[in-house]
Amino acid sequence: MSVLRCFRGKVAAGAVSQRAAVPIIETLEAFEREHARVLGDSAGLQAGAINLAAEAAGEAARRNTGVYGTIVAQANVLRIAQNYSQVIAGLRQTKGDLMFGNKAPPTLGKTTQTPLGFAVRSLLARDPWEIATWGNVNKLAQTIRGEAHRHFAEAIEYLRPKGLGFKNETARELDVLRAIYGRSDVDPQARVIADAWSQNVAEPMADGYIGAGGALAKRERWRLPNPPIDETKVRAIGPDAFKQLIRETQDRADTIDFDTGRPMTDVRFERLLDEATQSILAGGTTPVPTGAFKGGPMLANAKQSPRFFAFKDAESWTRFAEAVGTHASVFETMTHHINRMSQDTAMLRILGPNPDATKRFIHDLLDQEAGKLAVTATDPTDSKAVAAAVRTNKSIEARVKTEKRMFDDLWAEVTGENRIPVSTTLAITMANTRHFLSATQLGSAMISSLTDPGMMMMTARFTGLPVWKTFSRAVAMMREPGAEVFAAQQGVVLDALAHATGAVDRVMGEEIRTGLAQKLSSANIRASGLRRWTAVLRAAFALEMMAHVAENAGKTLGEISPQFRDTLARYGIDEGAWDVIRSATPHEPRTNAKFIRAVDVAEGGTPAHQAASDRLSRLVNTEMDYAVIDNDPVTRAMVMGGSLPGTLGGEVRRSVAMYRSFPATMITTHFARALARGFDGRRLSHAGLAFGTMTLLGALAMQSKEIAKGRDPLSLDPTEPNGLRAWGAAVLQGGGLGVFGDMLFLDQTKFQNSWAATAAGPVAGLVETVLGDFVLKNIQNAGKGKDTHFLGDALYTGARYVPGSSLWFARTAFQRNVVDQLALMADDRTRERFQRIERSARQDWGQQFWWRPGRTAPSRAPELGAIAGER
């Protein structure tokens, strides 16, 4: 039975009203026609479509809308798959600029290579081949989050932890919470922030969720999300004490029964309280009680089933959070709510009210793909021809399975499914270890990021922005206090400042809340200047893009530069969309500083304005990620897959991947961009220029690191072997592959670990250093009757893992004035070790030390002439 006939059966049975069924039947008919057109009749409509009629079996009024939205979402999948395939087919027919191959991306040049995987993944995150012109969940969520940050920027600055993240603004948070609950005896600024939260953030985000098809019973006095509950704390105090805590902190008049819209009766409250306690103690495996009617599993219904707690006042909220919450931070609760609502709303808008149903539909499409691409032997009696066809078909089947797995991996990354720990204890322990290593090792990551302006300027050139103006804006913003807040007020997402405990960041990519170790890691990165450096460069690029749009508003699409026109086309901004964008009234926050922002376009109020606004926002946010590489879901999905924290395999993958997100993202962004049209002259020439620029800046970063370590720069004389080796290291450094440069050009890496330990990740390096170089080595020496040096080795081992010891501006001073001096007192081998270090540098690289080991002060300035081979 087809979906359409099944649904008509539901109508005939009275499960769905005739009036409600009409638009759904029309959509189903169009859907089946589209399905047959794209997949062919032989694919079978029953196999290709889920039983949508089952979705309408109960609660017809609510579910009918969900069915309709799900049909539309799945029809959109078919349209996107068809469009993507058509573009690839055209590129396969186009010769590459170098007269061989075609212009299809490297993995899609043959007719036996399916484009379906890339097509459906483009609904979740950016398309590395830049064929998709439509929206995706990741960037739409960023757009929604950026709009919330635009209204909440000053509040984020007011509430965020200060003192490198160690000083929580507890008093300010409590004042804001009291203001949210209606208290007037608070700081005036807290009152302003409370109003901004309620009126400009929480309310619009709820409306956006509802507008996207989500069901949300809006409480008139809703104030703040409930504190996240730590089930281990609930178990510790016991179910009776937990239920009593709830009774004492709840506003019973505001505990609404959504079935009736009235305050919940005592009997129903106690029953749901029992269910809530059982669910929490069971780790969430039992249904969570709600004040709402029972709904289906659709995401559209998820917010309709919130926990029914409604706290009496700020003190009750805080008391509950401190007693059984994972944290008691109002700021963190707010930022998490913004992130979660942005993500869920984006999922609904892109994938329909039941994203899981759309996912199953995509699985069905992928399951049929191998059959569609299968080849038949030209001569079925020729055994060789049949064997060749079998090999080809097996290869196709294997590739389609890989595409399905890659889709599932990206789904897990974008939705956050791969960040839910299995064993919380193991996940926190390993995350603490990685954060601790970051706190001790990444103090000089800022030097490696000296290549960022080069990539920003190369991206500006490729997109058609004025290169020098982009760079100048970044320099000016570096000197301007509060530049990030200003950028956020223009709609640039403020993740750098809204980086609450446990959030993903550029370097670590962790989302496990760990406490002190995470704070040390974050403080180390902040103290090095990397976090502000990254935030300002990204903001500068985004603002220049908005300014460039405003500057070109007086031109038709045909009158703007070809490079910028190509950029607009990559995001689906055609002549009609460009006319909508350029007709928006520019925003002028400062004299002669005009921007056309996505929000300015959306103010037109029509669906066309909203569509153009979404495209402009996606353009700005995506190109900002190319300009200054940040945490990228496409890359993380490739590295992490569907592995979960708190499992052995998941923790191994996270430890091996530590610090490798930057080079991996370079490959999936700029390398992929260079080859996205095969042998395309413009893209390849851009790649060549970018390669040269990044190599020069890589050499600058590499030499800066050498000077920061107390050594003279390396020779870059290409006529000498050392010079060639140094240029090789500069190439790898400029490409974000600095760790591999260390492995190629040195016996041990910059963290003084073997190649094998480095390949296995910093956690393996920690084990090698502590157990191998320190503990086992000394035990072996003792067993052989040789001298042991436990004290001296303990000093050197411990010094490597002092938080903040790797900060680029203080590392050599700390090493010479603290570690070296203690070593001279504790270990009689120390002077011999110093001599060996200097001899090794001289023999391996021809280097001298401007600040020699063991000396409390430098003997001279760095010899810059060494760069040219002068000694």
N, C-alpha and C positions, 0 to 999 in steps of 0.2 A: 504494500500500500504506500502511495506517495505521501509526502508531507501534506500536500494540499488536500487530498482526499481524506486523510486522517483528521485534518483540522475541520473540514466540512462535517465530518461525522460528529465532532465535538459540538458544533453549532446545532446540528440536528437533535443531539441529545440534550440540548439546553444548557450545556456547561459554559457556553459563550453566547452572549446576546447577538441577535442579528445585526443590530446597529453597530456594536463594537467590532463585529467580524468583518464588515464590508471592507474597511481600509486594509485589514490584515490579509484578506483573500486577494485583493488587488496586488498587494506587495508580494505575496507568495507566488502568484502567477508570473509576475515580472521576474521574481527571483529564480524560478525554475527555468524560465526562458533563458535568462542570463547564464545560469548554470549549464544548461545544455549547449548554449552557444560557445562557452569557453572550454568546457570539458568534452563535449560531444555526447551524443545519445548513448554511445557504448559504455561511457563511464558509469552510467546508472545513477539516477537521481536518488534512489534510496541510500546508496553507499556514500553519496557526496554530501547529503544534508542531514543534520540532526533532526530528531523528532521534535520539532518546535511545538507541535500541537500539545504535547504533554505539558509544556510550560503553562498552557492555558487551562489546565484541568480544574484548578480551584482558584478562588479569589479573582474571578474573571476581570473585574474592573481594573484592579491593580496590575495583574499579570498581562492583560492584553497589550498594554503599553510596552511592557518588557518584551513580549513576543515581537511586536512590531519593530522595536528598536534593534532586537537581535537579528531579525531578517535584514534590516537595512545595513547593519554592520557586516553581515556575511556577504551581502551583495557587493558591499564596498571592497571586501577582500578579493572577490572575483574580478572586479573592475581593475583593481591595482595589479593583480597578477597578470591580467591581459595587457595592461599598459606597459608594464615592465618588460614582458616578453616581446612586445612589439618594438620597443626601443632597442633591445638586445638584437633582435633579428635585423633591424636596420644597421646597427653597428657591425654586425657580422658581414654585411654586404659592402662595407666601406673599407677601402684599402688604407693601411696605416701610412703615415706621412713619410716613412723611410722605405716605402715601396715593398714591404713584405709584411705578412700578417694582416690582421684587420683591426678595426678600432674598438672591438669588444674588449671588455676587461679580461685580464689574463686567465681567469678561471671560467670564463663564459664564451670563449671563442668558437667552440664546437657545438653543433646541433645536439649532440648527446649530453651536453652539460646543462643541467636545468637552472633557469634563473628564478624558479619559484621560491627557493630558500631565501635568496636575497630580497625578493619582493615582499614576502611576509615578514621578514625581520625588519624591513624598513618601516613597518607600522609601530615597532617598539622603540627603535633608536635610529640614529643617523645611518644613512646608506653609504658605506665606504666608497662605492663606485659612483656616487653622485648622480644617480639616475632618478631616484624617487624625488618628486616635487611636492609630495603631500606631507601631511603632518605625521608626527610620531609621538608616542606616549612620553618618552623621556624629555623631549624639548618642549612639548606642551605643558608638562608639569613644571618645567623650569620657568616658562612664561608666567604661569599662574603664581608660582612662588615669588617671582620677581615683582609682580604686581602687588602682592601682599607686602613684600619688603619695601616697596615704594612708599606705601602708607605708614609703614612701621619702622622706617630707618632710624629715626631719632630715638625711638623706644629701644631698638636693638642696641644702639650705642649707649644708652642710659643704663640698660640692665645687664649687658654682657659682662662676664667676669673680667676684672682688671688685674694689674700686676702680673702680666704674662699668663693670665688665666688662673692664678692661684687665689685671687681675692674675689670671692663671690659677693655680689651686691645684695646680701641677704636683707638688709634693712630696706633698701629700695624695693626689692621684690615683695616684701610683706606690705609695704605702703601701697604698691600698685594692686596687690590682691585685695587689700581692704577697700580701695577705691572701687574696684570691680564689684565688690559686694555692697557698695552703696555708702561706705563710710565717708564722712566729709572732713574728719580731723586728720587729714593726710597732707603731705607735701603737694603744692599745686601742680608740680610737674608729674607727680604720680597720677593725679586726676586727669591730666591731659593724655597720658599714656593709656590709662584705663579706657577713656572714651575712644581713643584711636583703635584700641584692640576691639572693643565691642562694635563700634560703628563702621570702621574702615577695614577691618580684617575679618573677624569672626562672622559677622553678618553677611558681607559680600561672598565669603567663601562658602557659607551654607547655601546662599542663593545660587552660586555657581554650580554646586553639587546637585541641587534640585533641578536647575536648568539643564544639566547634562543627562537627566533622567533618573537621578537618585531619589530614593524616598527618604525623607528626613522630617520627623516630627519636631518642628521648631518650638522649643519651650520659650515662653516669654521672658523668663528670668534665667535662661542659660548664661553661664558666666565664663567657665573655664573647663577644659577637659578634666576628667577625674584623674587623680594621681595614678600612674601605672603601678600595679600591685606586684610585690615580690612574694611569690607563693611560699618561699622558704620562711619568710617572716610570719606569714599567716600560720604555717604549721608550727612555728616556734611558740606562738602565743595560744594556739589551740582554737578550735571552731567556736566555742562558747564566748571566749574573750573577743574574738573577731566580730561576731555578730553583735555583741554588746557595744563594741566600738562604733559600729555602723549606726546602731539605734541612737547612740548619744550624739552623733555628729550630723545626723540627717535632718533636713527640713522636710518634715512629713507633708506639709501643705504644698510643697513644690515637687513631691514625688508623684509624677503623673502616670496614670494608667492610660496608655495610648489607645486602648480599645474603646474607652469611654470619653477620653479627654478631660477627665476629672481626677482629683487627688485619689491615690490608691487606697483601697480599704486595708484595715489592719490585717485581715486574714490573708489577703493576696500579698501584702507586703512581707509578712512572715514566711509565706510559702516561697516567694521569690528569693528572700534572704537565705533560706535553707539551700535553695538550688544554687545561688551564687557561691555560697561557702563550699558546697560539694564540688562545684566546677573548678574553683581556685585550688582546692586541696588536691584535685585530680589532675592538676596541671593543664586545665582547659580542655580536657577530653570530653567532658559532658557539655551539653548545650548551655550557653551562657544565658541566664534569665534576662528578660527584658520587660519593659512596660508596654511593649508593642504587641500587635497581633503577630502570630507566627508566620514567617515568610519563607520563601525559597532560598536557595543558596546564592542567588544572584548578588553581585557587588552592589547593584542598584538598591538592594534592600539592606545592605550591611549597616548603614548609619541609622536605619530605622530600628535597629536592635541594639541600642547602647546599653551599658550598665545603667541601672535605674537610680544610682546614687545621686542625691542632690544635697550638697552640704549647706549647713545653716549659715556659716560665715567664714571669713578668712582664717580664723583661728581653728575652726573645725577642719577645714581643708588641710591646713598645715599639720594639725595633730594627726590626722589620718595618714598623710604622706610620710611623716616622720616615723610613725608606728609600723606601717606595713607597705610603704611605697618603695620603689627602687630608688627614688630620689625625692627631694622636697623642693625642687627648683621650679619656681613659676616661669622663669625665662626659658628653661629647657622644655617645660610642658608646652609653652606657647610655640616655640620653634618646631617642636615635633608635630604639633597639631597642624601648623602651616605646611610642613613637608608632607604629612599623611593626606591631608585634604587635597593638596595639589596633585599628588600621585593618583588618588582615587578618582578625582574629577577628570583627570587626563585619560585614565583608563576607560571611563564611561564614554567620554566624547569620541575616542578613537575606536574602541572595541565594542561599544554597545553596552546595554545594561547588564549583560551576562557575559563578561569576558571569557569565562571558562568555557562557555558554549562556543564562542568564536574560536577559542583555542582548539577545541575538539574538531571543529569544522576545518581548520587549517591542517590539523593532523590528517583528516580524511583526504584533503587535497594532496598532501605529500604522499600518502599511502598509494594514491592512484598514479603518481607522477612517473614511477619507473615503468609502468605499463604503457603510458603515453609515449615515452621516449624509446621504448624497446625497438630494436632493429630485427629484421627478418633476413635470413640468408637469401641471397639472390638465387641460389640453386639449392633447394632442400636435399638434393641427392649428392651434393658435393660435401664430403665430410669436413674438408678444410674450411669451407665457407660457413658451414654450420658451427664448427668449433670457434671460428672467429666471432660469429654472432653471439655465441654463448659467452665468450670472454667479454665482449662489449656490454652485453646485458647485465652480467654480474658486476661489471664496473659501474654501470648506471645505478644498479640497485644499491651498491655500497655507497655511492655518492649521495643518493637520496636519503639513505639512512643517516649519513653524516649531517646533511642539511636539516633533517628533523631534529637530531640531537642538538645542533647549533641553535636552532630556533628555541628549543626547550631551555638551553643554557642562558640565552639572552632573556627569555621570559623570566627565568628565575632571578636574574640580575636586576632587571628593570622593576619587577614587582617586589623585590626584596625577599623572595622565598629562600634564596641561598644565603641569607644572613640570619636565619633563625637557628640558634644553637641547639644541638641535640643534647650534649652534656654541657650545661652552663659552667660547671666547675672547670672542665678541660678548656672550654672556649675562653674563659676569663684568664686562666693561667697562661695560655699561649699568647693571648692578646697582650697581657701584661709583659710577657717576655719580649715581644716584638716592640712594644712601646718603649720599654726600657732600653733596648738596643738603639732605637731611633734617638732617644735622649742622649745617648753617648756617642753616636756615630755620625749624625747628620748635621752637625754644627757648621760644616763647610759646604753644605748643599747649595747655599746661596751663591758660592763661587761658580758652581756648575751652571747655575741659572743665568750667568752673564750672557749666555747664548740666547736667552728669551727675546731680547729686543730685536735680534736679527731675524728670528722666525716671525715676530710680529710684523716687521717691515716687509718681509717677503710675502706674507699673507695679505698685507695691505696692497702690495703691488699686484698680486694675482687677482684680487677682488675688484681692483680699480679705484682704491682709495689713494689719496695723496700720501706718499710714503713719508716725506719729511714732516708734514703736518701731523701725521699719526705719531711719529717719534717725538715731536716737539710737545704734543699734548701730554704724552706720558711723562716727559721730563718735568713739565710744569706741575703735573699732578703729584709727582714725587715730592715736590717742595711744598705742597699745599696741605696743611693739617685738615683732617676731615674729608679728604678727597673721596674716600670710599663712600661716605654717607651721602655726599652730593651726587655721586654716580647712582646710588641706590634710589635716590629721589627722582631720578630720570628713568627708572625702570630696570636698571642693571641689577641682576640678582646679587644679594649681599651675603653670599654663603661664607665668605672669609670672616666676617664679623659675627654672623649668626651661627658660627661653628660651635655648637654646644657639645658638651661631653658626649662622646660616642658617635659623632657624626663622621661621615666619610670625608677625607681631605685629600689633597693632591698627592701627598707623599705616602701616607700609610694606607689609606683605603679601608680603615677599620670602622666597624660600627658596633663593637662590643664595648659596653660601658665598664671601665676598669678602675677609675679612681686616680690614685696618685701617679701611677705609671703613665697614664694617658696625659695627665697634666704636665708631667715632666717632659714628655715627648713634644707636646704642643708648645710648651714654654721654650724649649730648645729651638724649635723652628721659628717661633716668633722673635726670640732674642737674636737669631741670626739675620733677621730682616726678610726672610723668604716669604712669609705669609703676606706682608704688606706689599712687597715687591710684586708678587703674583697678582694680588688683588688690583693694584693700581694699573699694571700693564693691561690686564684684561678689561678693566673699566675704561681705560683710555681708548682702546681699540673700539669698544662698543659705542662710546660717545662720539668718536670720529665717524663711525658708520652712520649714526643718527644725524650728525651734522652734515655729512655728505648728501644724505637723502634730502635734507632741507635745502642745501645749496643747489640741488638739481631739480627742485620742485617746479621751476619755471620751464622745464624742458619736457618735450614729449619723449616717449621711449626711444624713438629713432634718433633723437638728438643727443642723448647721453653717450658717454664713451663706450666702445665695444666691450671693454673688460668689465665695466660695471653692469652693462646690459646682460652679459653672460652670467654674471653673478645673480642678478635678479631672476633670470630664467631658470637657474638651478633650483630655485625655491618656488617655482610656479607663479612668479610675478610677471604676468603678461601685460599687454597694453592696457587692458581694462583694469587690472589690479593696480598697475602703476598710476593710472589716472585717479583712482580712488585714494591712493596713498598721497600723491602730490597735492591733492585738493585739501588735505587736512591743514588746519591752522597750526603753524609751528609753535612750539613751546620755547619761550625765551626767559630762562631763569636769571640770566645776567645779560647786560648790555652787549649786543653784537655776538651773542652765543645762542643761536637758534638750533633747535633740534626738532625733527619729526620722529616722535616715538610711536611705538605700537599703540599705546593707550590713546594718543591723539587721533590716530586713524579710527580706532574703535568707537570714538565718540560720535561718529556719524550715525550710529544706531541701527543701520540696516544689516542684513546678513552679509551683503557684499563688503561692507566696512569691516565686519568681524573677521571674515575670511582673509581679507587683505592684511588686517592687523596681525593675525596669527602667522601669516607667511613672513611678514616683516620681522616679527619677533623671532621666528625660527632662523631666519637669515642671520640676524645679529648674534643670537646665542651660539649658533653652530660655528660661524666664522670666528667668533671670539675663542672658541675651543681650539680651532686651528691656530690662531694667532699665538695663544699662550696655552700650552697643553695643560689640561686639568684631568681630574678623574673621569674616565670614559667608560660607559657601560659596555660598549662593543668590545673593548680590550679586556675589561674585567671578565666578561663572559667567556672569552677565549682562554683566559688564564685560570679562572676559578671554576668554570663550568657550573654544574649543578651541585658541586660539593658543598657540604654544610659545615659551619664551625662546630666545634665540639665533637667532631669525629676524627679518627686517626688520619684518614685520607684527606679530609678537608683541612686539617691543621698543617699537614705536610705541604699541601699545595699553597697554602697561604704563607708558610715560612719560606718555601723556595721562591715564591713570587715577590717577596719583600724587596723593595727598591727597584723592581723591574717594570713597574707600570709606565714610567716615562719612556724608556726605549721601545717598549711594546706599542705604546700609543703612537709614537713617531711612525712606526711601520704601518699601523692601521689608518693613519690620517694622511700624512704628507707623502709617504711612499705610495700608498694606494691612490692618492690624488694624482700623482705623476703618471700612473699607469692606467687610470680609469678609462681612458679612451685609447688604449693600446699605444701604438707608436704615434702619438699626437705631438707635432713639433712644438706647439705653444706650451703644452704642459711639460714636456721634457726639457725645454729651454728654461722654463721656470724652475724645474727641479735642479738643473745644473747650476743656475745662479744661486739658488738657495743652498745647495751643497757647498759651493765656494764660500758663501757668506758664513755659513755655520762652521765650516772648517777654520776660517780665520778667527771667529769668536771662540771656537773650541780651543784654539791655540792660546788665546788670551786667558781663558778659564784655566787651562792646564798650567800655564806659567804662573798665574796668580796663586794656584794651589802650591806650587813649588816654593814660591817666596813665602807664603804663609807658614810653610813647614820649616823655615829657616835656611833654605837652600837657594843657591843662585838659579836663575832660569836655565832651562835646557837649551842646548844649541839647536837652532832651526836651519842650520846650513845644510842644504840638500845634497851637497857634494860629500858630506861625511856620513858614515853609517849611522851614527847616533842621531844626526839631523833627520835622516829618513825615518828612523824609528819614531822620533818625536812627532814628525808630521803624521805618521800613521796613528799615533795616540791622539793627536788633535782631531783627526777625522772622526775617530770613534767618540771622542768627548763631545764634539759638535753635534753628532747625531744622537746624543743622549745615551751612548753605549759605553760610558766611561768605565764601568766595571769590567767590560770585556777587554777594553784597552789595557787595564791593569793585568788581566790574565795573559794577554798576548805579549806584553813587553816587560813584565817583571816576573820574577820567580814567585813572589808573594804579592797579594793584592794590597790595596791601600789600608785594609783592615788587618794586614799581616797574617792572612790565612792562606792555605794551599789552594790551588786551583779547584780541587775536588770540593773542598769545604765552601768555597765561594760559589761554585755552581749549585750546591745544595742550599745556599742561602745563609744569611747572617746567624740564624739560630744554630745551624750546624757549625758555623765558625766559632760561636760561643762555646759549644761543646768541645770542639777541637782545642781551643785555647786553654780552657780551664782544666779539662780532663787530660788532654794529650800533652800539651806543652808544659803544664804546671804539675798536676798531680802525678800522672803516670810516669812522666820523665824523671821526676825526683825519686819516686818509689823504685824505679828500675835502677837508678844510680846507687841508691842505698843498698839494694840487693846485690849489686856488683862490687860493693865496697868502695865506690867512687864518692867524691865530694858531692854533697847535696847543697842546694841553695834555696831552701824553702822561703826564707824571708825575702831575699832579693826577687825571686820569681813571683812571689805573692804580691810584691809591690808593683812590678811591671804589669802583671795581669790585672790587678785591681785598678791601676791608673787608667787602663784602657776603657774601663767601664764606669767612669765617674761622669754622671750626667752633666752636660755642658762643657766637658773637657775638649770637645772637638770644635767649639765655636771658632770660626775662622780668624777672628780678631784677637783671640786670647790663647789659642791652643799652644803656640810655641812658647809663650811666656810661662804658661802653666807647666809645660813639659820641662823647661830649663830651670825654672826657679823653685819648683816644688818636687816634681818626680825625680829629676836628675840629682838634686841635692839630697833627697832622702835615700836614693840609691847609693850615693857615695858613702853614706853613713852605714848602710845596711848590707852592702854586698861588695866584697873585695874584687870582684870581677868587673866592676863598673867601668873603670878607666879602660880596661881592655875592650869592653863592649863599645865604648865611645869611639875608640880607634877603629874598631871593625866597621862601625857604621860609616865613618868618614871614608875609609878605604874602599868600601863597597860602592859608595856613591861616586867616588873618583874613577874606579875601574869600570863600573857599569855604564855610566853616563858622562864621565868627565866633569862631574859637578864638584863645586866647593860649597862650604857652609858659610853664610854670612853671619849666622848665629850658631856657633859650634856647640855640639852636645856637651853638657856639663858646665857651661859658662852662664853666669847669671845675667850677662848683658851682651848684646851683639858686639862683635869686634869691628864691624864696618857696615856700610850700606850694601844692599844687594848689587851684584855686578850685572847690570843690564846689558853690557856689551857681550855677555856670554851668549845671548840670543843669536848673534851673528858669528858665533864661533870664536870670539876673542876671549882669551884667558889671561 
